[in-house]
């Protein structure tokens, strides 16, 4: 299997910025701390299981932020930490007030932590399968109209720390189906993402403790963000006229739109991608889920969430396709190793722990390299989109999405060029062979 050539615009920009700093420059110290944080994150990556390409981990969020030190980090909290939160992705401790804010009208609603990010204002609906008793109870209370407008919020949960992202998606229940059977509860909820909320406080933090044995769900007091800012503040001290700003924004939007269309075109027409990277079903899924957009879809904040939703669908498809390819390769290699190295009849499925240590190491290393390649693409459907949720400025989101789409275009074009050179060289050898033996 050919390993894809990865060109990460995130890494290139971070290294370039670091190289421009002198040792005595405060910026050097700032960058050095992030370089150290990145190395720690890379080391942590080696100690976690990444074979399933799951990215809902704080250590990976730290890695991503270290690649983009000027971006806003994901803010996490433990429900029990009501007065102060230490964010490992800040250089200093950040104090977050969880007490009621008299200047803001807070909304009380159920909180549903999970391992995925749900984009607000998306075109389609979301389906949540509730099997844990606390989630089943929450669904029943929503069905019985115990919560106004059937609203609840969904927030990302980090699997390595069990902390929760403080920026959540507000959901509204559209339909509910009870699929419970004796001894097994299950309620399927169809809902629509209708907004973004900032979690301010938790009424019952004790239910999130490790020693809690009940089935009560979390209840949060949230500040619903009604209107995000269109432009960023001039906190950097620069003087920019409105016309210059508008020109910059329009130029960025046009570039994003152009790169998006190019990515769509490559996935729609390229035979090299189909033969070397993705299976046919994944290409078909990508082609059917990438509509045409106009400049107004990027300029208008609410419409732009549809573009973000499309990008997340692309990211999910890429992740699943690459994971399926890896799983197939690992299974084939495991069978081959078992037939070659183990005595006795072949037992399927092959248990990795029964293979010799060297064979286990080889498989683990292959999984790790595949995940590293995937992660460096910068197209993660979880943490990258939680970062977009954290942003309160529309054009910050546009810049982030433009970087992701631009990076994917660079990667695809580089892969196309590499395969083209390889095929041309192969054809040249065949032609020379015909001349010699013809």
C-alpha positions as CSV (number, residue, x, y, z in Angstrom):
1,X,0.0,0.0,0.0
2,X,1.4,3.4,-1.0
3,X,1.6,5.8,1.9
4,X,0.2,9.2,0.9
5,X,2.5,12.1,0.7
6,X,1.5,14.6,3.4
7,X,2.1,18.3,3.1
8,X,0.8,20.0,6.2
9,X,0.3,23.8,5.8
10,X,-0.1,23.9,9.6
11,X,3.3,22.4,10.3
12,X,5.0,24.5,7.6
13,X,3.6,27.8,9.0
14,X,4.6,26.9,12.5
15,X,8.1,26.0,11.6
16,X,8.5,29.2,9.5
17,X,7.2,31.4,12.3
18,X,9.6,29.7,14.7
19,X,12.6,30.2,12.4
20,X,12.0,34.0,12.2
21,X,12.5,34.5,16.0
22,X,15.7,35.3,17.7
23,X,16.6,33.6,21.0
24,X,16.4,36.8,22.9
25,X,13.0,37.7,21.4
26,X,10.0,37.1,23.7
27,X,8.3,35.6,20.7
28,X,11.0,32.9,20.7
29,X,10.1,32.0,24.3
30,X,6.4,31.9,23.3
31,X,7.1,29.7,20.3
32,X,9.5,27.5,22.3
33,X,6.8,26.7,24.9
34,X,4.5,25.6,22.1
35,X,7.3,23.6,20.5
36,X,7.8,21.9,23.9
37,X,4.0,21.4,24.2
38,X,3.9,19.9,20.7
39,X,6.7,17.4,21.5
40,X,4.8,16.4,24.7
41,X,1.7,15.9,22.7
42,X,3.6,13.8,20.1
43,X,5.0,11.6,22.9
44,X,1.5,11.3,24.4
45,X,0.2,10.2,21.0
46,X,2.5,7.2,21.2
47,X,1.0,6.1,24.5
48,X,-2.6,6.1,23.4
49,X,-4.5,3.7,21.1
50,X,-5.0,5.4,17.8
51,X,-5.9,2.4,15.6
52,X,-9.6,3.4,15.5
53,X,-8.6,7.0,14.4
54,X,-10.6,8.4,17.3
55,X,-9.5,12.0,18.1
56,X,-11.6,13.1,21.0
57,X,-8.6,13.5,23.3
58,X,-7.2,16.5,25.0
59,X,-3.6,15.6,24.2
60,X,-4.5,15.7,20.5
61,X,-6.2,19.1,21.0
62,X,-3.0,20.3,22.5
63,X,-1.0,19.0,19.5
64,X,-3.4,20.8,17.1
65,X,-3.2,24.1,19.0
66,X,0.6,23.9,19.1
67,X,0.5,23.9,15.3
68,X,-1.6,27.0,15.4
69,X,-0.4,29.0,18.5
70,X,-2.3,32.1,17.4
71,X,-5.7,30.3,17.3
72,X,-8.1,30.1,20.2
73,X,-7.6,26.8,22.2
74,X,-10.4,24.6,23.1
75,X,-11.6,25.4,26.7
76,X,-12.3,22.3,28.8
77,X,-13.8,22.0,32.3
78,X,-14.8,19.4,34.9
79,X,-18.3,19.9,36.3
80,X,-16.9,19.8,39.9
81,X,-14.5,22.7,39.1
82,X,-17.0,25.4,39.6
83,X,-14.7,28.3,40.5
84,X,-11.4,27.8,38.6
85,X,-10.2,25.9,35.6
86,X,-6.6,25.2,34.5
87,X,-6.4,24.9,30.8
88,X,-3.2,23.0,29.7
89,X,-3.3,24.7,26.3
90,X,-2.8,28.2,27.7
91,X,0.6,29.3,28.8
92,X,-1.0,30.5,32.1
93,X,-4.0,29.4,34.1
94,X,-7.3,30.8,32.9
95,X,-10.0,31.7,35.4
96,X,-13.5,31.0,34.2
97,X,-16.4,32.2,36.3
98,X,-19.1,29.5,36.7
99,X,-21.2,31.5,39.1
100,X,-24.4,33.1,37.8
101,X,-23.8,36.2,35.8
102,X,-26.5,38.8,36.6
103,X,-25.8,40.7,33.3
104,X,-26.7,37.7,31.2
105,X,-29.9,35.7,30.9
106,X,-28.9,32.1,31.4
107,X,-30.9,29.1,30.1
108,X,-31.1,25.9,32.0
109,X,-31.1,22.7,29.9
110,X,-29.8,19.1,30.0
111,X,-26.2,18.5,29.0
112,X,-25.3,15.6,26.8
113,X,-21.5,15.0,26.7
114,X,-20.3,12.8,23.8
115,X,-17.2,12.1,21.6
116,X,-18.4,13.9,18.5
117,X,-18.9,17.6,17.4
118,X,-22.2,18.5,16.0
119,X,-22.2,21.6,13.7
120,X,-25.0,24.1,14.3
121,X,-27.3,25.3,11.6
122,X,-26.5,22.3,9.5
123,X,-28.7,21.4,6.6
124,X,-29.6,17.9,7.9
125,X,-30.6,16.5,11.2
126,X,-28.7,14.4,13.8
127,X,-29.5,11.1,15.3
128,X,-28.5,10.2,18.8
129,X,-28.8,6.6,20.1
130,X,-29.3,6.7,23.8
131,X,-28.5,3.5,25.7
132,X,-27.0,4.7,28.9
133,X,-29.6,5.1,31.6
134,X,-28.8,8.8,32.3
135,X,-29.2,9.6,28.5
136,X,-32.4,7.5,28.3
137,X,-33.8,9.4,31.3
138,X,-32.9,12.7,29.7
139,X,-34.7,11.6,26.4
140,X,-37.8,10.7,28.4
141,X,-37.9,14.0,30.2
142,X,-37.5,15.8,26.9
143,X,-40.3,13.7,25.4
144,X,-42.6,14.6,28.4
145,X,-42.0,18.3,27.9
146,X,-40.2,18.8,31.1
147,X,-37.7,21.1,29.3
148,X,-38.9,24.2,27.4
149,X,-39.0,23.8,23.6
150,X,-37.4,20.3,24.0
151,X,-34.0,22.0,24.0
152,X,-30.7,20.4,25.3
153,X,-27.1,20.9,24.6
154,X,-24.4,18.5,23.3
155,X,-20.8,19.0,24.2
156,X,-17.5,17.3,23.3
157,X,-16.1,15.0,26.0
158,X,-12.4,14.3,26.0
159,X,-11.8,10.5,26.5
160,X,-8.4,10.8,28.1
161,X,-9.4,13.4,30.8
162,X,-13.2,13.0,30.9
163,X,-13.4,16.8,30.8
164,X,-16.1,18.6,28.7
165,X,-15.7,21.4,26.2
166,X,-17.3,24.6,27.5
167,X,-18.7,25.5,24.0
168,X,-21.7,23.3,23.2
169,X,-24.3,22.8,20.4
170,X,-27.9,23.6,21.3
171,X,-30.2,20.8,20.0
172,X,-34.0,20.7,19.6
173,X,-35.8,17.4,19.6
174,X,-37.8,16.7,16.4
175,X,-38.7,13.0,16.8
176,X,-38.2,10.3,19.3
177,X,-38.5,6.5,19.0
178,X,-38.4,4.1,21.9
179,X,-36.6,0.9,20.8
180,X,-36.2,-0.6,24.3
181,X,-36.5,-4.3,24.8
182,X,-36.5,-6.2,28.1
183,X,-33.3,-5.7,30.1
184,X,-32.1,-3.2,27.5
185,X,-33.1,0.5,27.2
186,X,-32.7,2.4,23.9
187,X,-34.2,5.6,22.7
188,X,-33.4,7.1,19.3
189,X,-33.6,10.8,19.1
190,X,-33.7,12.8,15.9
191,X,-32.8,16.4,16.5
192,X,-31.7,19.6,14.8
193,X,-28.7,21.8,15.8
194,X,-30.2,25.3,16.3
195,X,-27.4,27.3,18.0
196,X,-24.2,27.6,20.1
197,X,-24.1,28.0,23.8
198,X,-21.4,28.7,26.4
199,X,-21.7,26.5,29.5
200,X,-21.5,28.8,32.5
201,X,-22.4,26.5,35.4
202,X,-23.5,23.0,36.3
203,X,-26.3,22.4,38.8
204,X,-25.4,18.9,39.7
205,X,-21.7,18.3,39.2
206,X,-21.6,15.3,41.5
207,X,-23.3,13.1,38.9
208,X,-20.1,13.3,36.8
209,X,-17.8,12.0,39.6
210,X,-16.2,8.6,39.0
211,X,-17.8,7.2,42.1
212,X,-21.4,8.2,41.1
213,X,-23.6,5.2,40.6
214,X,-26.9,6.8,39.8
215,X,-28.6,7.6,36.5
216,X,-29.1,11.4,36.8
217,X,-28.0,13.4,33.8
218,X,-26.1,16.7,33.9
219,X,-28.0,20.0,34.0
220,X,-26.2,23.1,32.8
221,X,-26.8,26.8,32.8
222,X,-25.8,28.2,29.5
223,X,-25.4,31.5,27.7
224,X,-26.8,31.0,24.2
225,X,-24.8,33.0,21.7
226,X,-27.4,34.8,19.5
227,X,-25.1,36.7,17.2
228,X,-21.4,36.2,16.7
229,X,-19.4,39.1,15.5
230,X,-18.8,39.6,11.8
231,X,-15.4,41.1,12.1
232,X,-12.5,40.6,14.5
233,X,-11.4,43.4,16.9
234,X,-8.4,45.6,16.2
235,X,-6.6,44.3,19.3
236,X,-3.3,44.0,17.4
237,X,-2.9,47.7,17.2
238,X,-3.0,47.9,13.4
239,X,-4.9,50.5,11.5
240,X,-7.1,49.1,8.7
241,X,-9.8,50.9,6.9
242,X,-13.3,49.4,6.3
243,X,-12.7,49.2,2.6
244,X,-9.4,47.4,3.1
245,X,-11.0,45.0,5.5
246,X,-13.9,44.3,3.0
247,X,-11.3,43.7,0.3
248,X,-9.4,41.3,2.4
249,X,-12.5,39.4,3.4
250,X,-13.8,39.2,-0.2
251,X,-10.4,38.1,-1.4
252,X,-10.2,35.4,1.2
253,X,-13.8,34.2,0.4
254,X,-13.0,34.0,-3.3
255,X,-9.8,32.0,-2.6
256,X,-11.7,29.6,-0.3
257,X,-14.4,29.1,-2.9
258,X,-11.9,28.5,-5.7
259,X,-10.0,26.0,-3.6
260,X,-13.2,24.2,-2.6
261,X,-14.2,23.8,-6.2
262,X,-10.7,22.5,-7.0
263,X,-10.9,19.9,-4.2
264,X,-14.3,18.9,-5.4
265,X,-13.1,18.6,-9.0
266,X,-10.1,16.4,-8.0
267,X,-12.3,14.0,-6.1
268,X,-14.8,13.9,-8.9
269,X,-12.5,13.3,-11.8
270,X,-9.1,12.0,-10.6
271,X,-8.3,8.3,-11.3
272,X,-5.2,8.4,-9.3
273,X,-7.1,9.3,-6.1
274,X,-9.5,6.4,-6.8
275,X,-6.8,3.9,-7.4
276,X,-4.3,4.9,-4.7
277,X,-6.1,6.5,-1.8
278,X,-9.8,6.0,-1.5
279,X,-12.2,3.1,-2.3
280,X,-14.9,3.7,-4.9
281,X,-17.7,3.9,-2.3
282,X,-15.8,6.8,-0.5
283,X,-15.4,8.7,-3.7
284,X,-19.0,8.3,-4.5
285,X,-20.0,9.5,-1.0
286,X,-17.7,12.6,-1.4
287,X,-19.0,13.5,-4.8
288,X,-22.6,13.3,-3.7
289,X,-22.0,15.4,-0.5
290,X,-20.1,18.4,-2.0
291,X,-22.6,20.8,-3.5
292,X,-21.7,24.0,-5.4
293,X,-21.5,27.1,-3.2
294,X,-21.5,30.8,-4.1
295,X,-19.7,33.7,-2.6
296,X,-22.8,34.7,-0.5
297,X,-22.6,31.3,1.3
298,X,-19.3,32.3,2.6
299,X,-20.0,36.0,3.3
300,X,-23.1,35.3,5.4
301,X,-22.3,33.8,8.8
302,X,-25.4,31.6,9.1
303,X,-25.1,30.3,5.6
304,X,-21.4,29.6,6.1
305,X,-22.3,26.9,8.6
306,X,-23.6,24.8,5.7
307,X,-20.1,25.0,4.1
308,X,-18.6,23.9,7.4
309,X,-21.1,21.1,7.6
310,X,-20.0,19.9,4.1
311,X,-16.4,20.1,5.1
312,X,-17.1,18.0,8.2
313,X,-18.9,15.4,6.1
314,X,-15.8,15.3,3.8
315,X,-13.5,14.9,6.9
316,X,-15.7,12.1,8.3
317,X,-15.7,10.2,5.0
318,X,-11.9,10.5,4.6
319,X,-11.4,9.3,8.2
320,X,-13.7,6.3,7.7
321,X,-12.2,5.4,4.4
322,X,-8.6,5.5,5.6
323,X,-9.6,3.5,8.7
324,X,-11.3,0.8,6.6
325,X,-8.2,0.6,4.3
326,X,-6.0,0.2,7.4
327,X,-8.2,-2.4,9.0
328,X,-8.3,-4.5,5.8
329,X,-4.5,-4.3,5.5
330,X,-3.9,-5.2,9.2
331,X,-6.3,-8.2,9.0
332,X,-4.6,-9.6,5.9
333,X,-1.1,-9.1,7.5
334,X,-2.3,-10.7,10.7
335,X,-3.6,-13.8,8.9
336,X,-0.3,-14.1,6.9
337,X,1.8,-13.7,10.1
338,X,-0.3,-16.3,11.9
339,X,0.0,-18.8,9.1
340,X,3.8,-18.3,9.0
341,X,4.7,-17.9,12.7
342,X,2.1,-19.9,14.7
343,X,1.9,-23.6,15.1
344,X,-1.3,-25.6,14.8
345,X,-4.5,-24.8,12.9
346,X,-5.3,-21.2,12.0
347,X,-7.9,-19.6,14.3
348,X,-10.0,-16.7,13.0
349,X,-10.2,-14.0,13.8
350,X,-6.4,-13.8,14.6
351,X,-5.8,-12.5,18.1
352,X,-2.9,-10.1,18.1
353,X,-1.7,-11.0,21.6
354,X,-1.1,-14.6,20.3
355,X,1.4,-13.3,17.7
356,X,5.1,-13.0,18.5
357,X,6.2,-9.7,20.0
358,X,8.0,-8.6,16.9
359,X,4.9,-9.2,14.8
360,X,2.8,-7.3,17.3
361,X,5.2,-4.4,17.2
362,X,5.2,-4.3,13.4
363,X,1.4,-4.1,13.4
364,X,1.3,-1.5,16.1
365,X,3.8,0.6,14.3
366,X,1.9,0.4,11.0
367,X,-1.3,1.6,12.8
368,X,0.6,4.4,14.4
369,X,2.2,5.6,11.1
370,X,-1.2,5.4,9.4
371,X,-2.8,7.6,12.2
372,X,0.1,10.1,12.1
373,X,-0.4,10.5,8.3
374,X,-4.1,10.9,8.8
375,X,-3.7,13.4,11.7
376,X,-1.1,15.5,9.8
377,X,-3.7,16.0,7.0
378,X,-5.4,18.6,9.2
379,X,-8.8,17.3,8.3
380,X,-10.1,16.0,11.6
381,X,-13.9,16.0,11.9
382,X,-13.8,16.4,15.7
383,X,-11.2,18.8,17.2
384,X,-10.8,21.0,14.2
385,X,-14.6,21.6,14.2
386,X,-14.7,22.2,18.0
387,X,-12.1,24.9,17.4
388,X,-14.5,26.4,14.8
389,X,-17.3,26.3,17.5
390,X,-15.0,28.1,20.0
391,X,-14.6,31.0,17.6
392,X,-17.0,33.9,18.0
393,X,-15.9,35.8,14.9
394,X,-17.2,34.8,11.5
395,X,-14.0,35.7,9.6
396,X,-11.9,33.7,12.0
397,X,-13.9,30.7,11.0
398,X,-13.5,31.5,7.4
399,X,-9.7,31.8,7.8
400,X,-9.7,28.4,9.6
401,X,-11.8,26.7,7.0
402,X,-9.7,28.3,4.2
403,X,-6.6,26.9,5.8
404,X,-8.1,23.4,6.0
405,X,-9.4,23.4,2.4
406,X,-6.2,24.9,1.1
407,X,-4.1,22.3,2.9
408,X,-6.2,19.5,1.5
409,X,-5.8,20.9,-2.0
410,X,-2.0,21.1,-1.6
411,X,-2.0,17.5,-0.4
412,X,-4.1,16.3,-3.3
413,X,-2.1,18.2,-5.9
414,X,1.2,16.9,-4.4
415,X,-0.1,13.4,-4.5
416,X,-1.3,13.8,-8.1
417,X,2.1,15.2,-9.2
418,X,3.9,12.3,-7.4
419,X,1.8,9.7,-9.0
420,X,2.0,11.4,-12.4
421,X,5.8,11.4,-12.3
422,X,5.8,7.8,-11.2
423,X,3.6,6.7,-14.1
424,X,5.5,8.8,-16.6
425,X,8.8,7.1,-15.4
426,X,7.2,3.7,-15.6
427,X,5.9,4.4,-19.2
428,X,9.4,5.6,-20.2
429,X,11.0,2.3,-18.9
430,X,8.4,0.3,-20.9
431,X,9.1,2.3,-24.1
432,X,12.8,1.8,-23.7
433,X,12.2,-1.9,-23.2
434,X,10.2,-2.0,-26.4
435,X,13.1,-0.4,-28.2
436,X,15.6,-2.9,-26.8
437,X,13.5,-6.1,-27.3
438,X,11.3,-4.9,-30.1
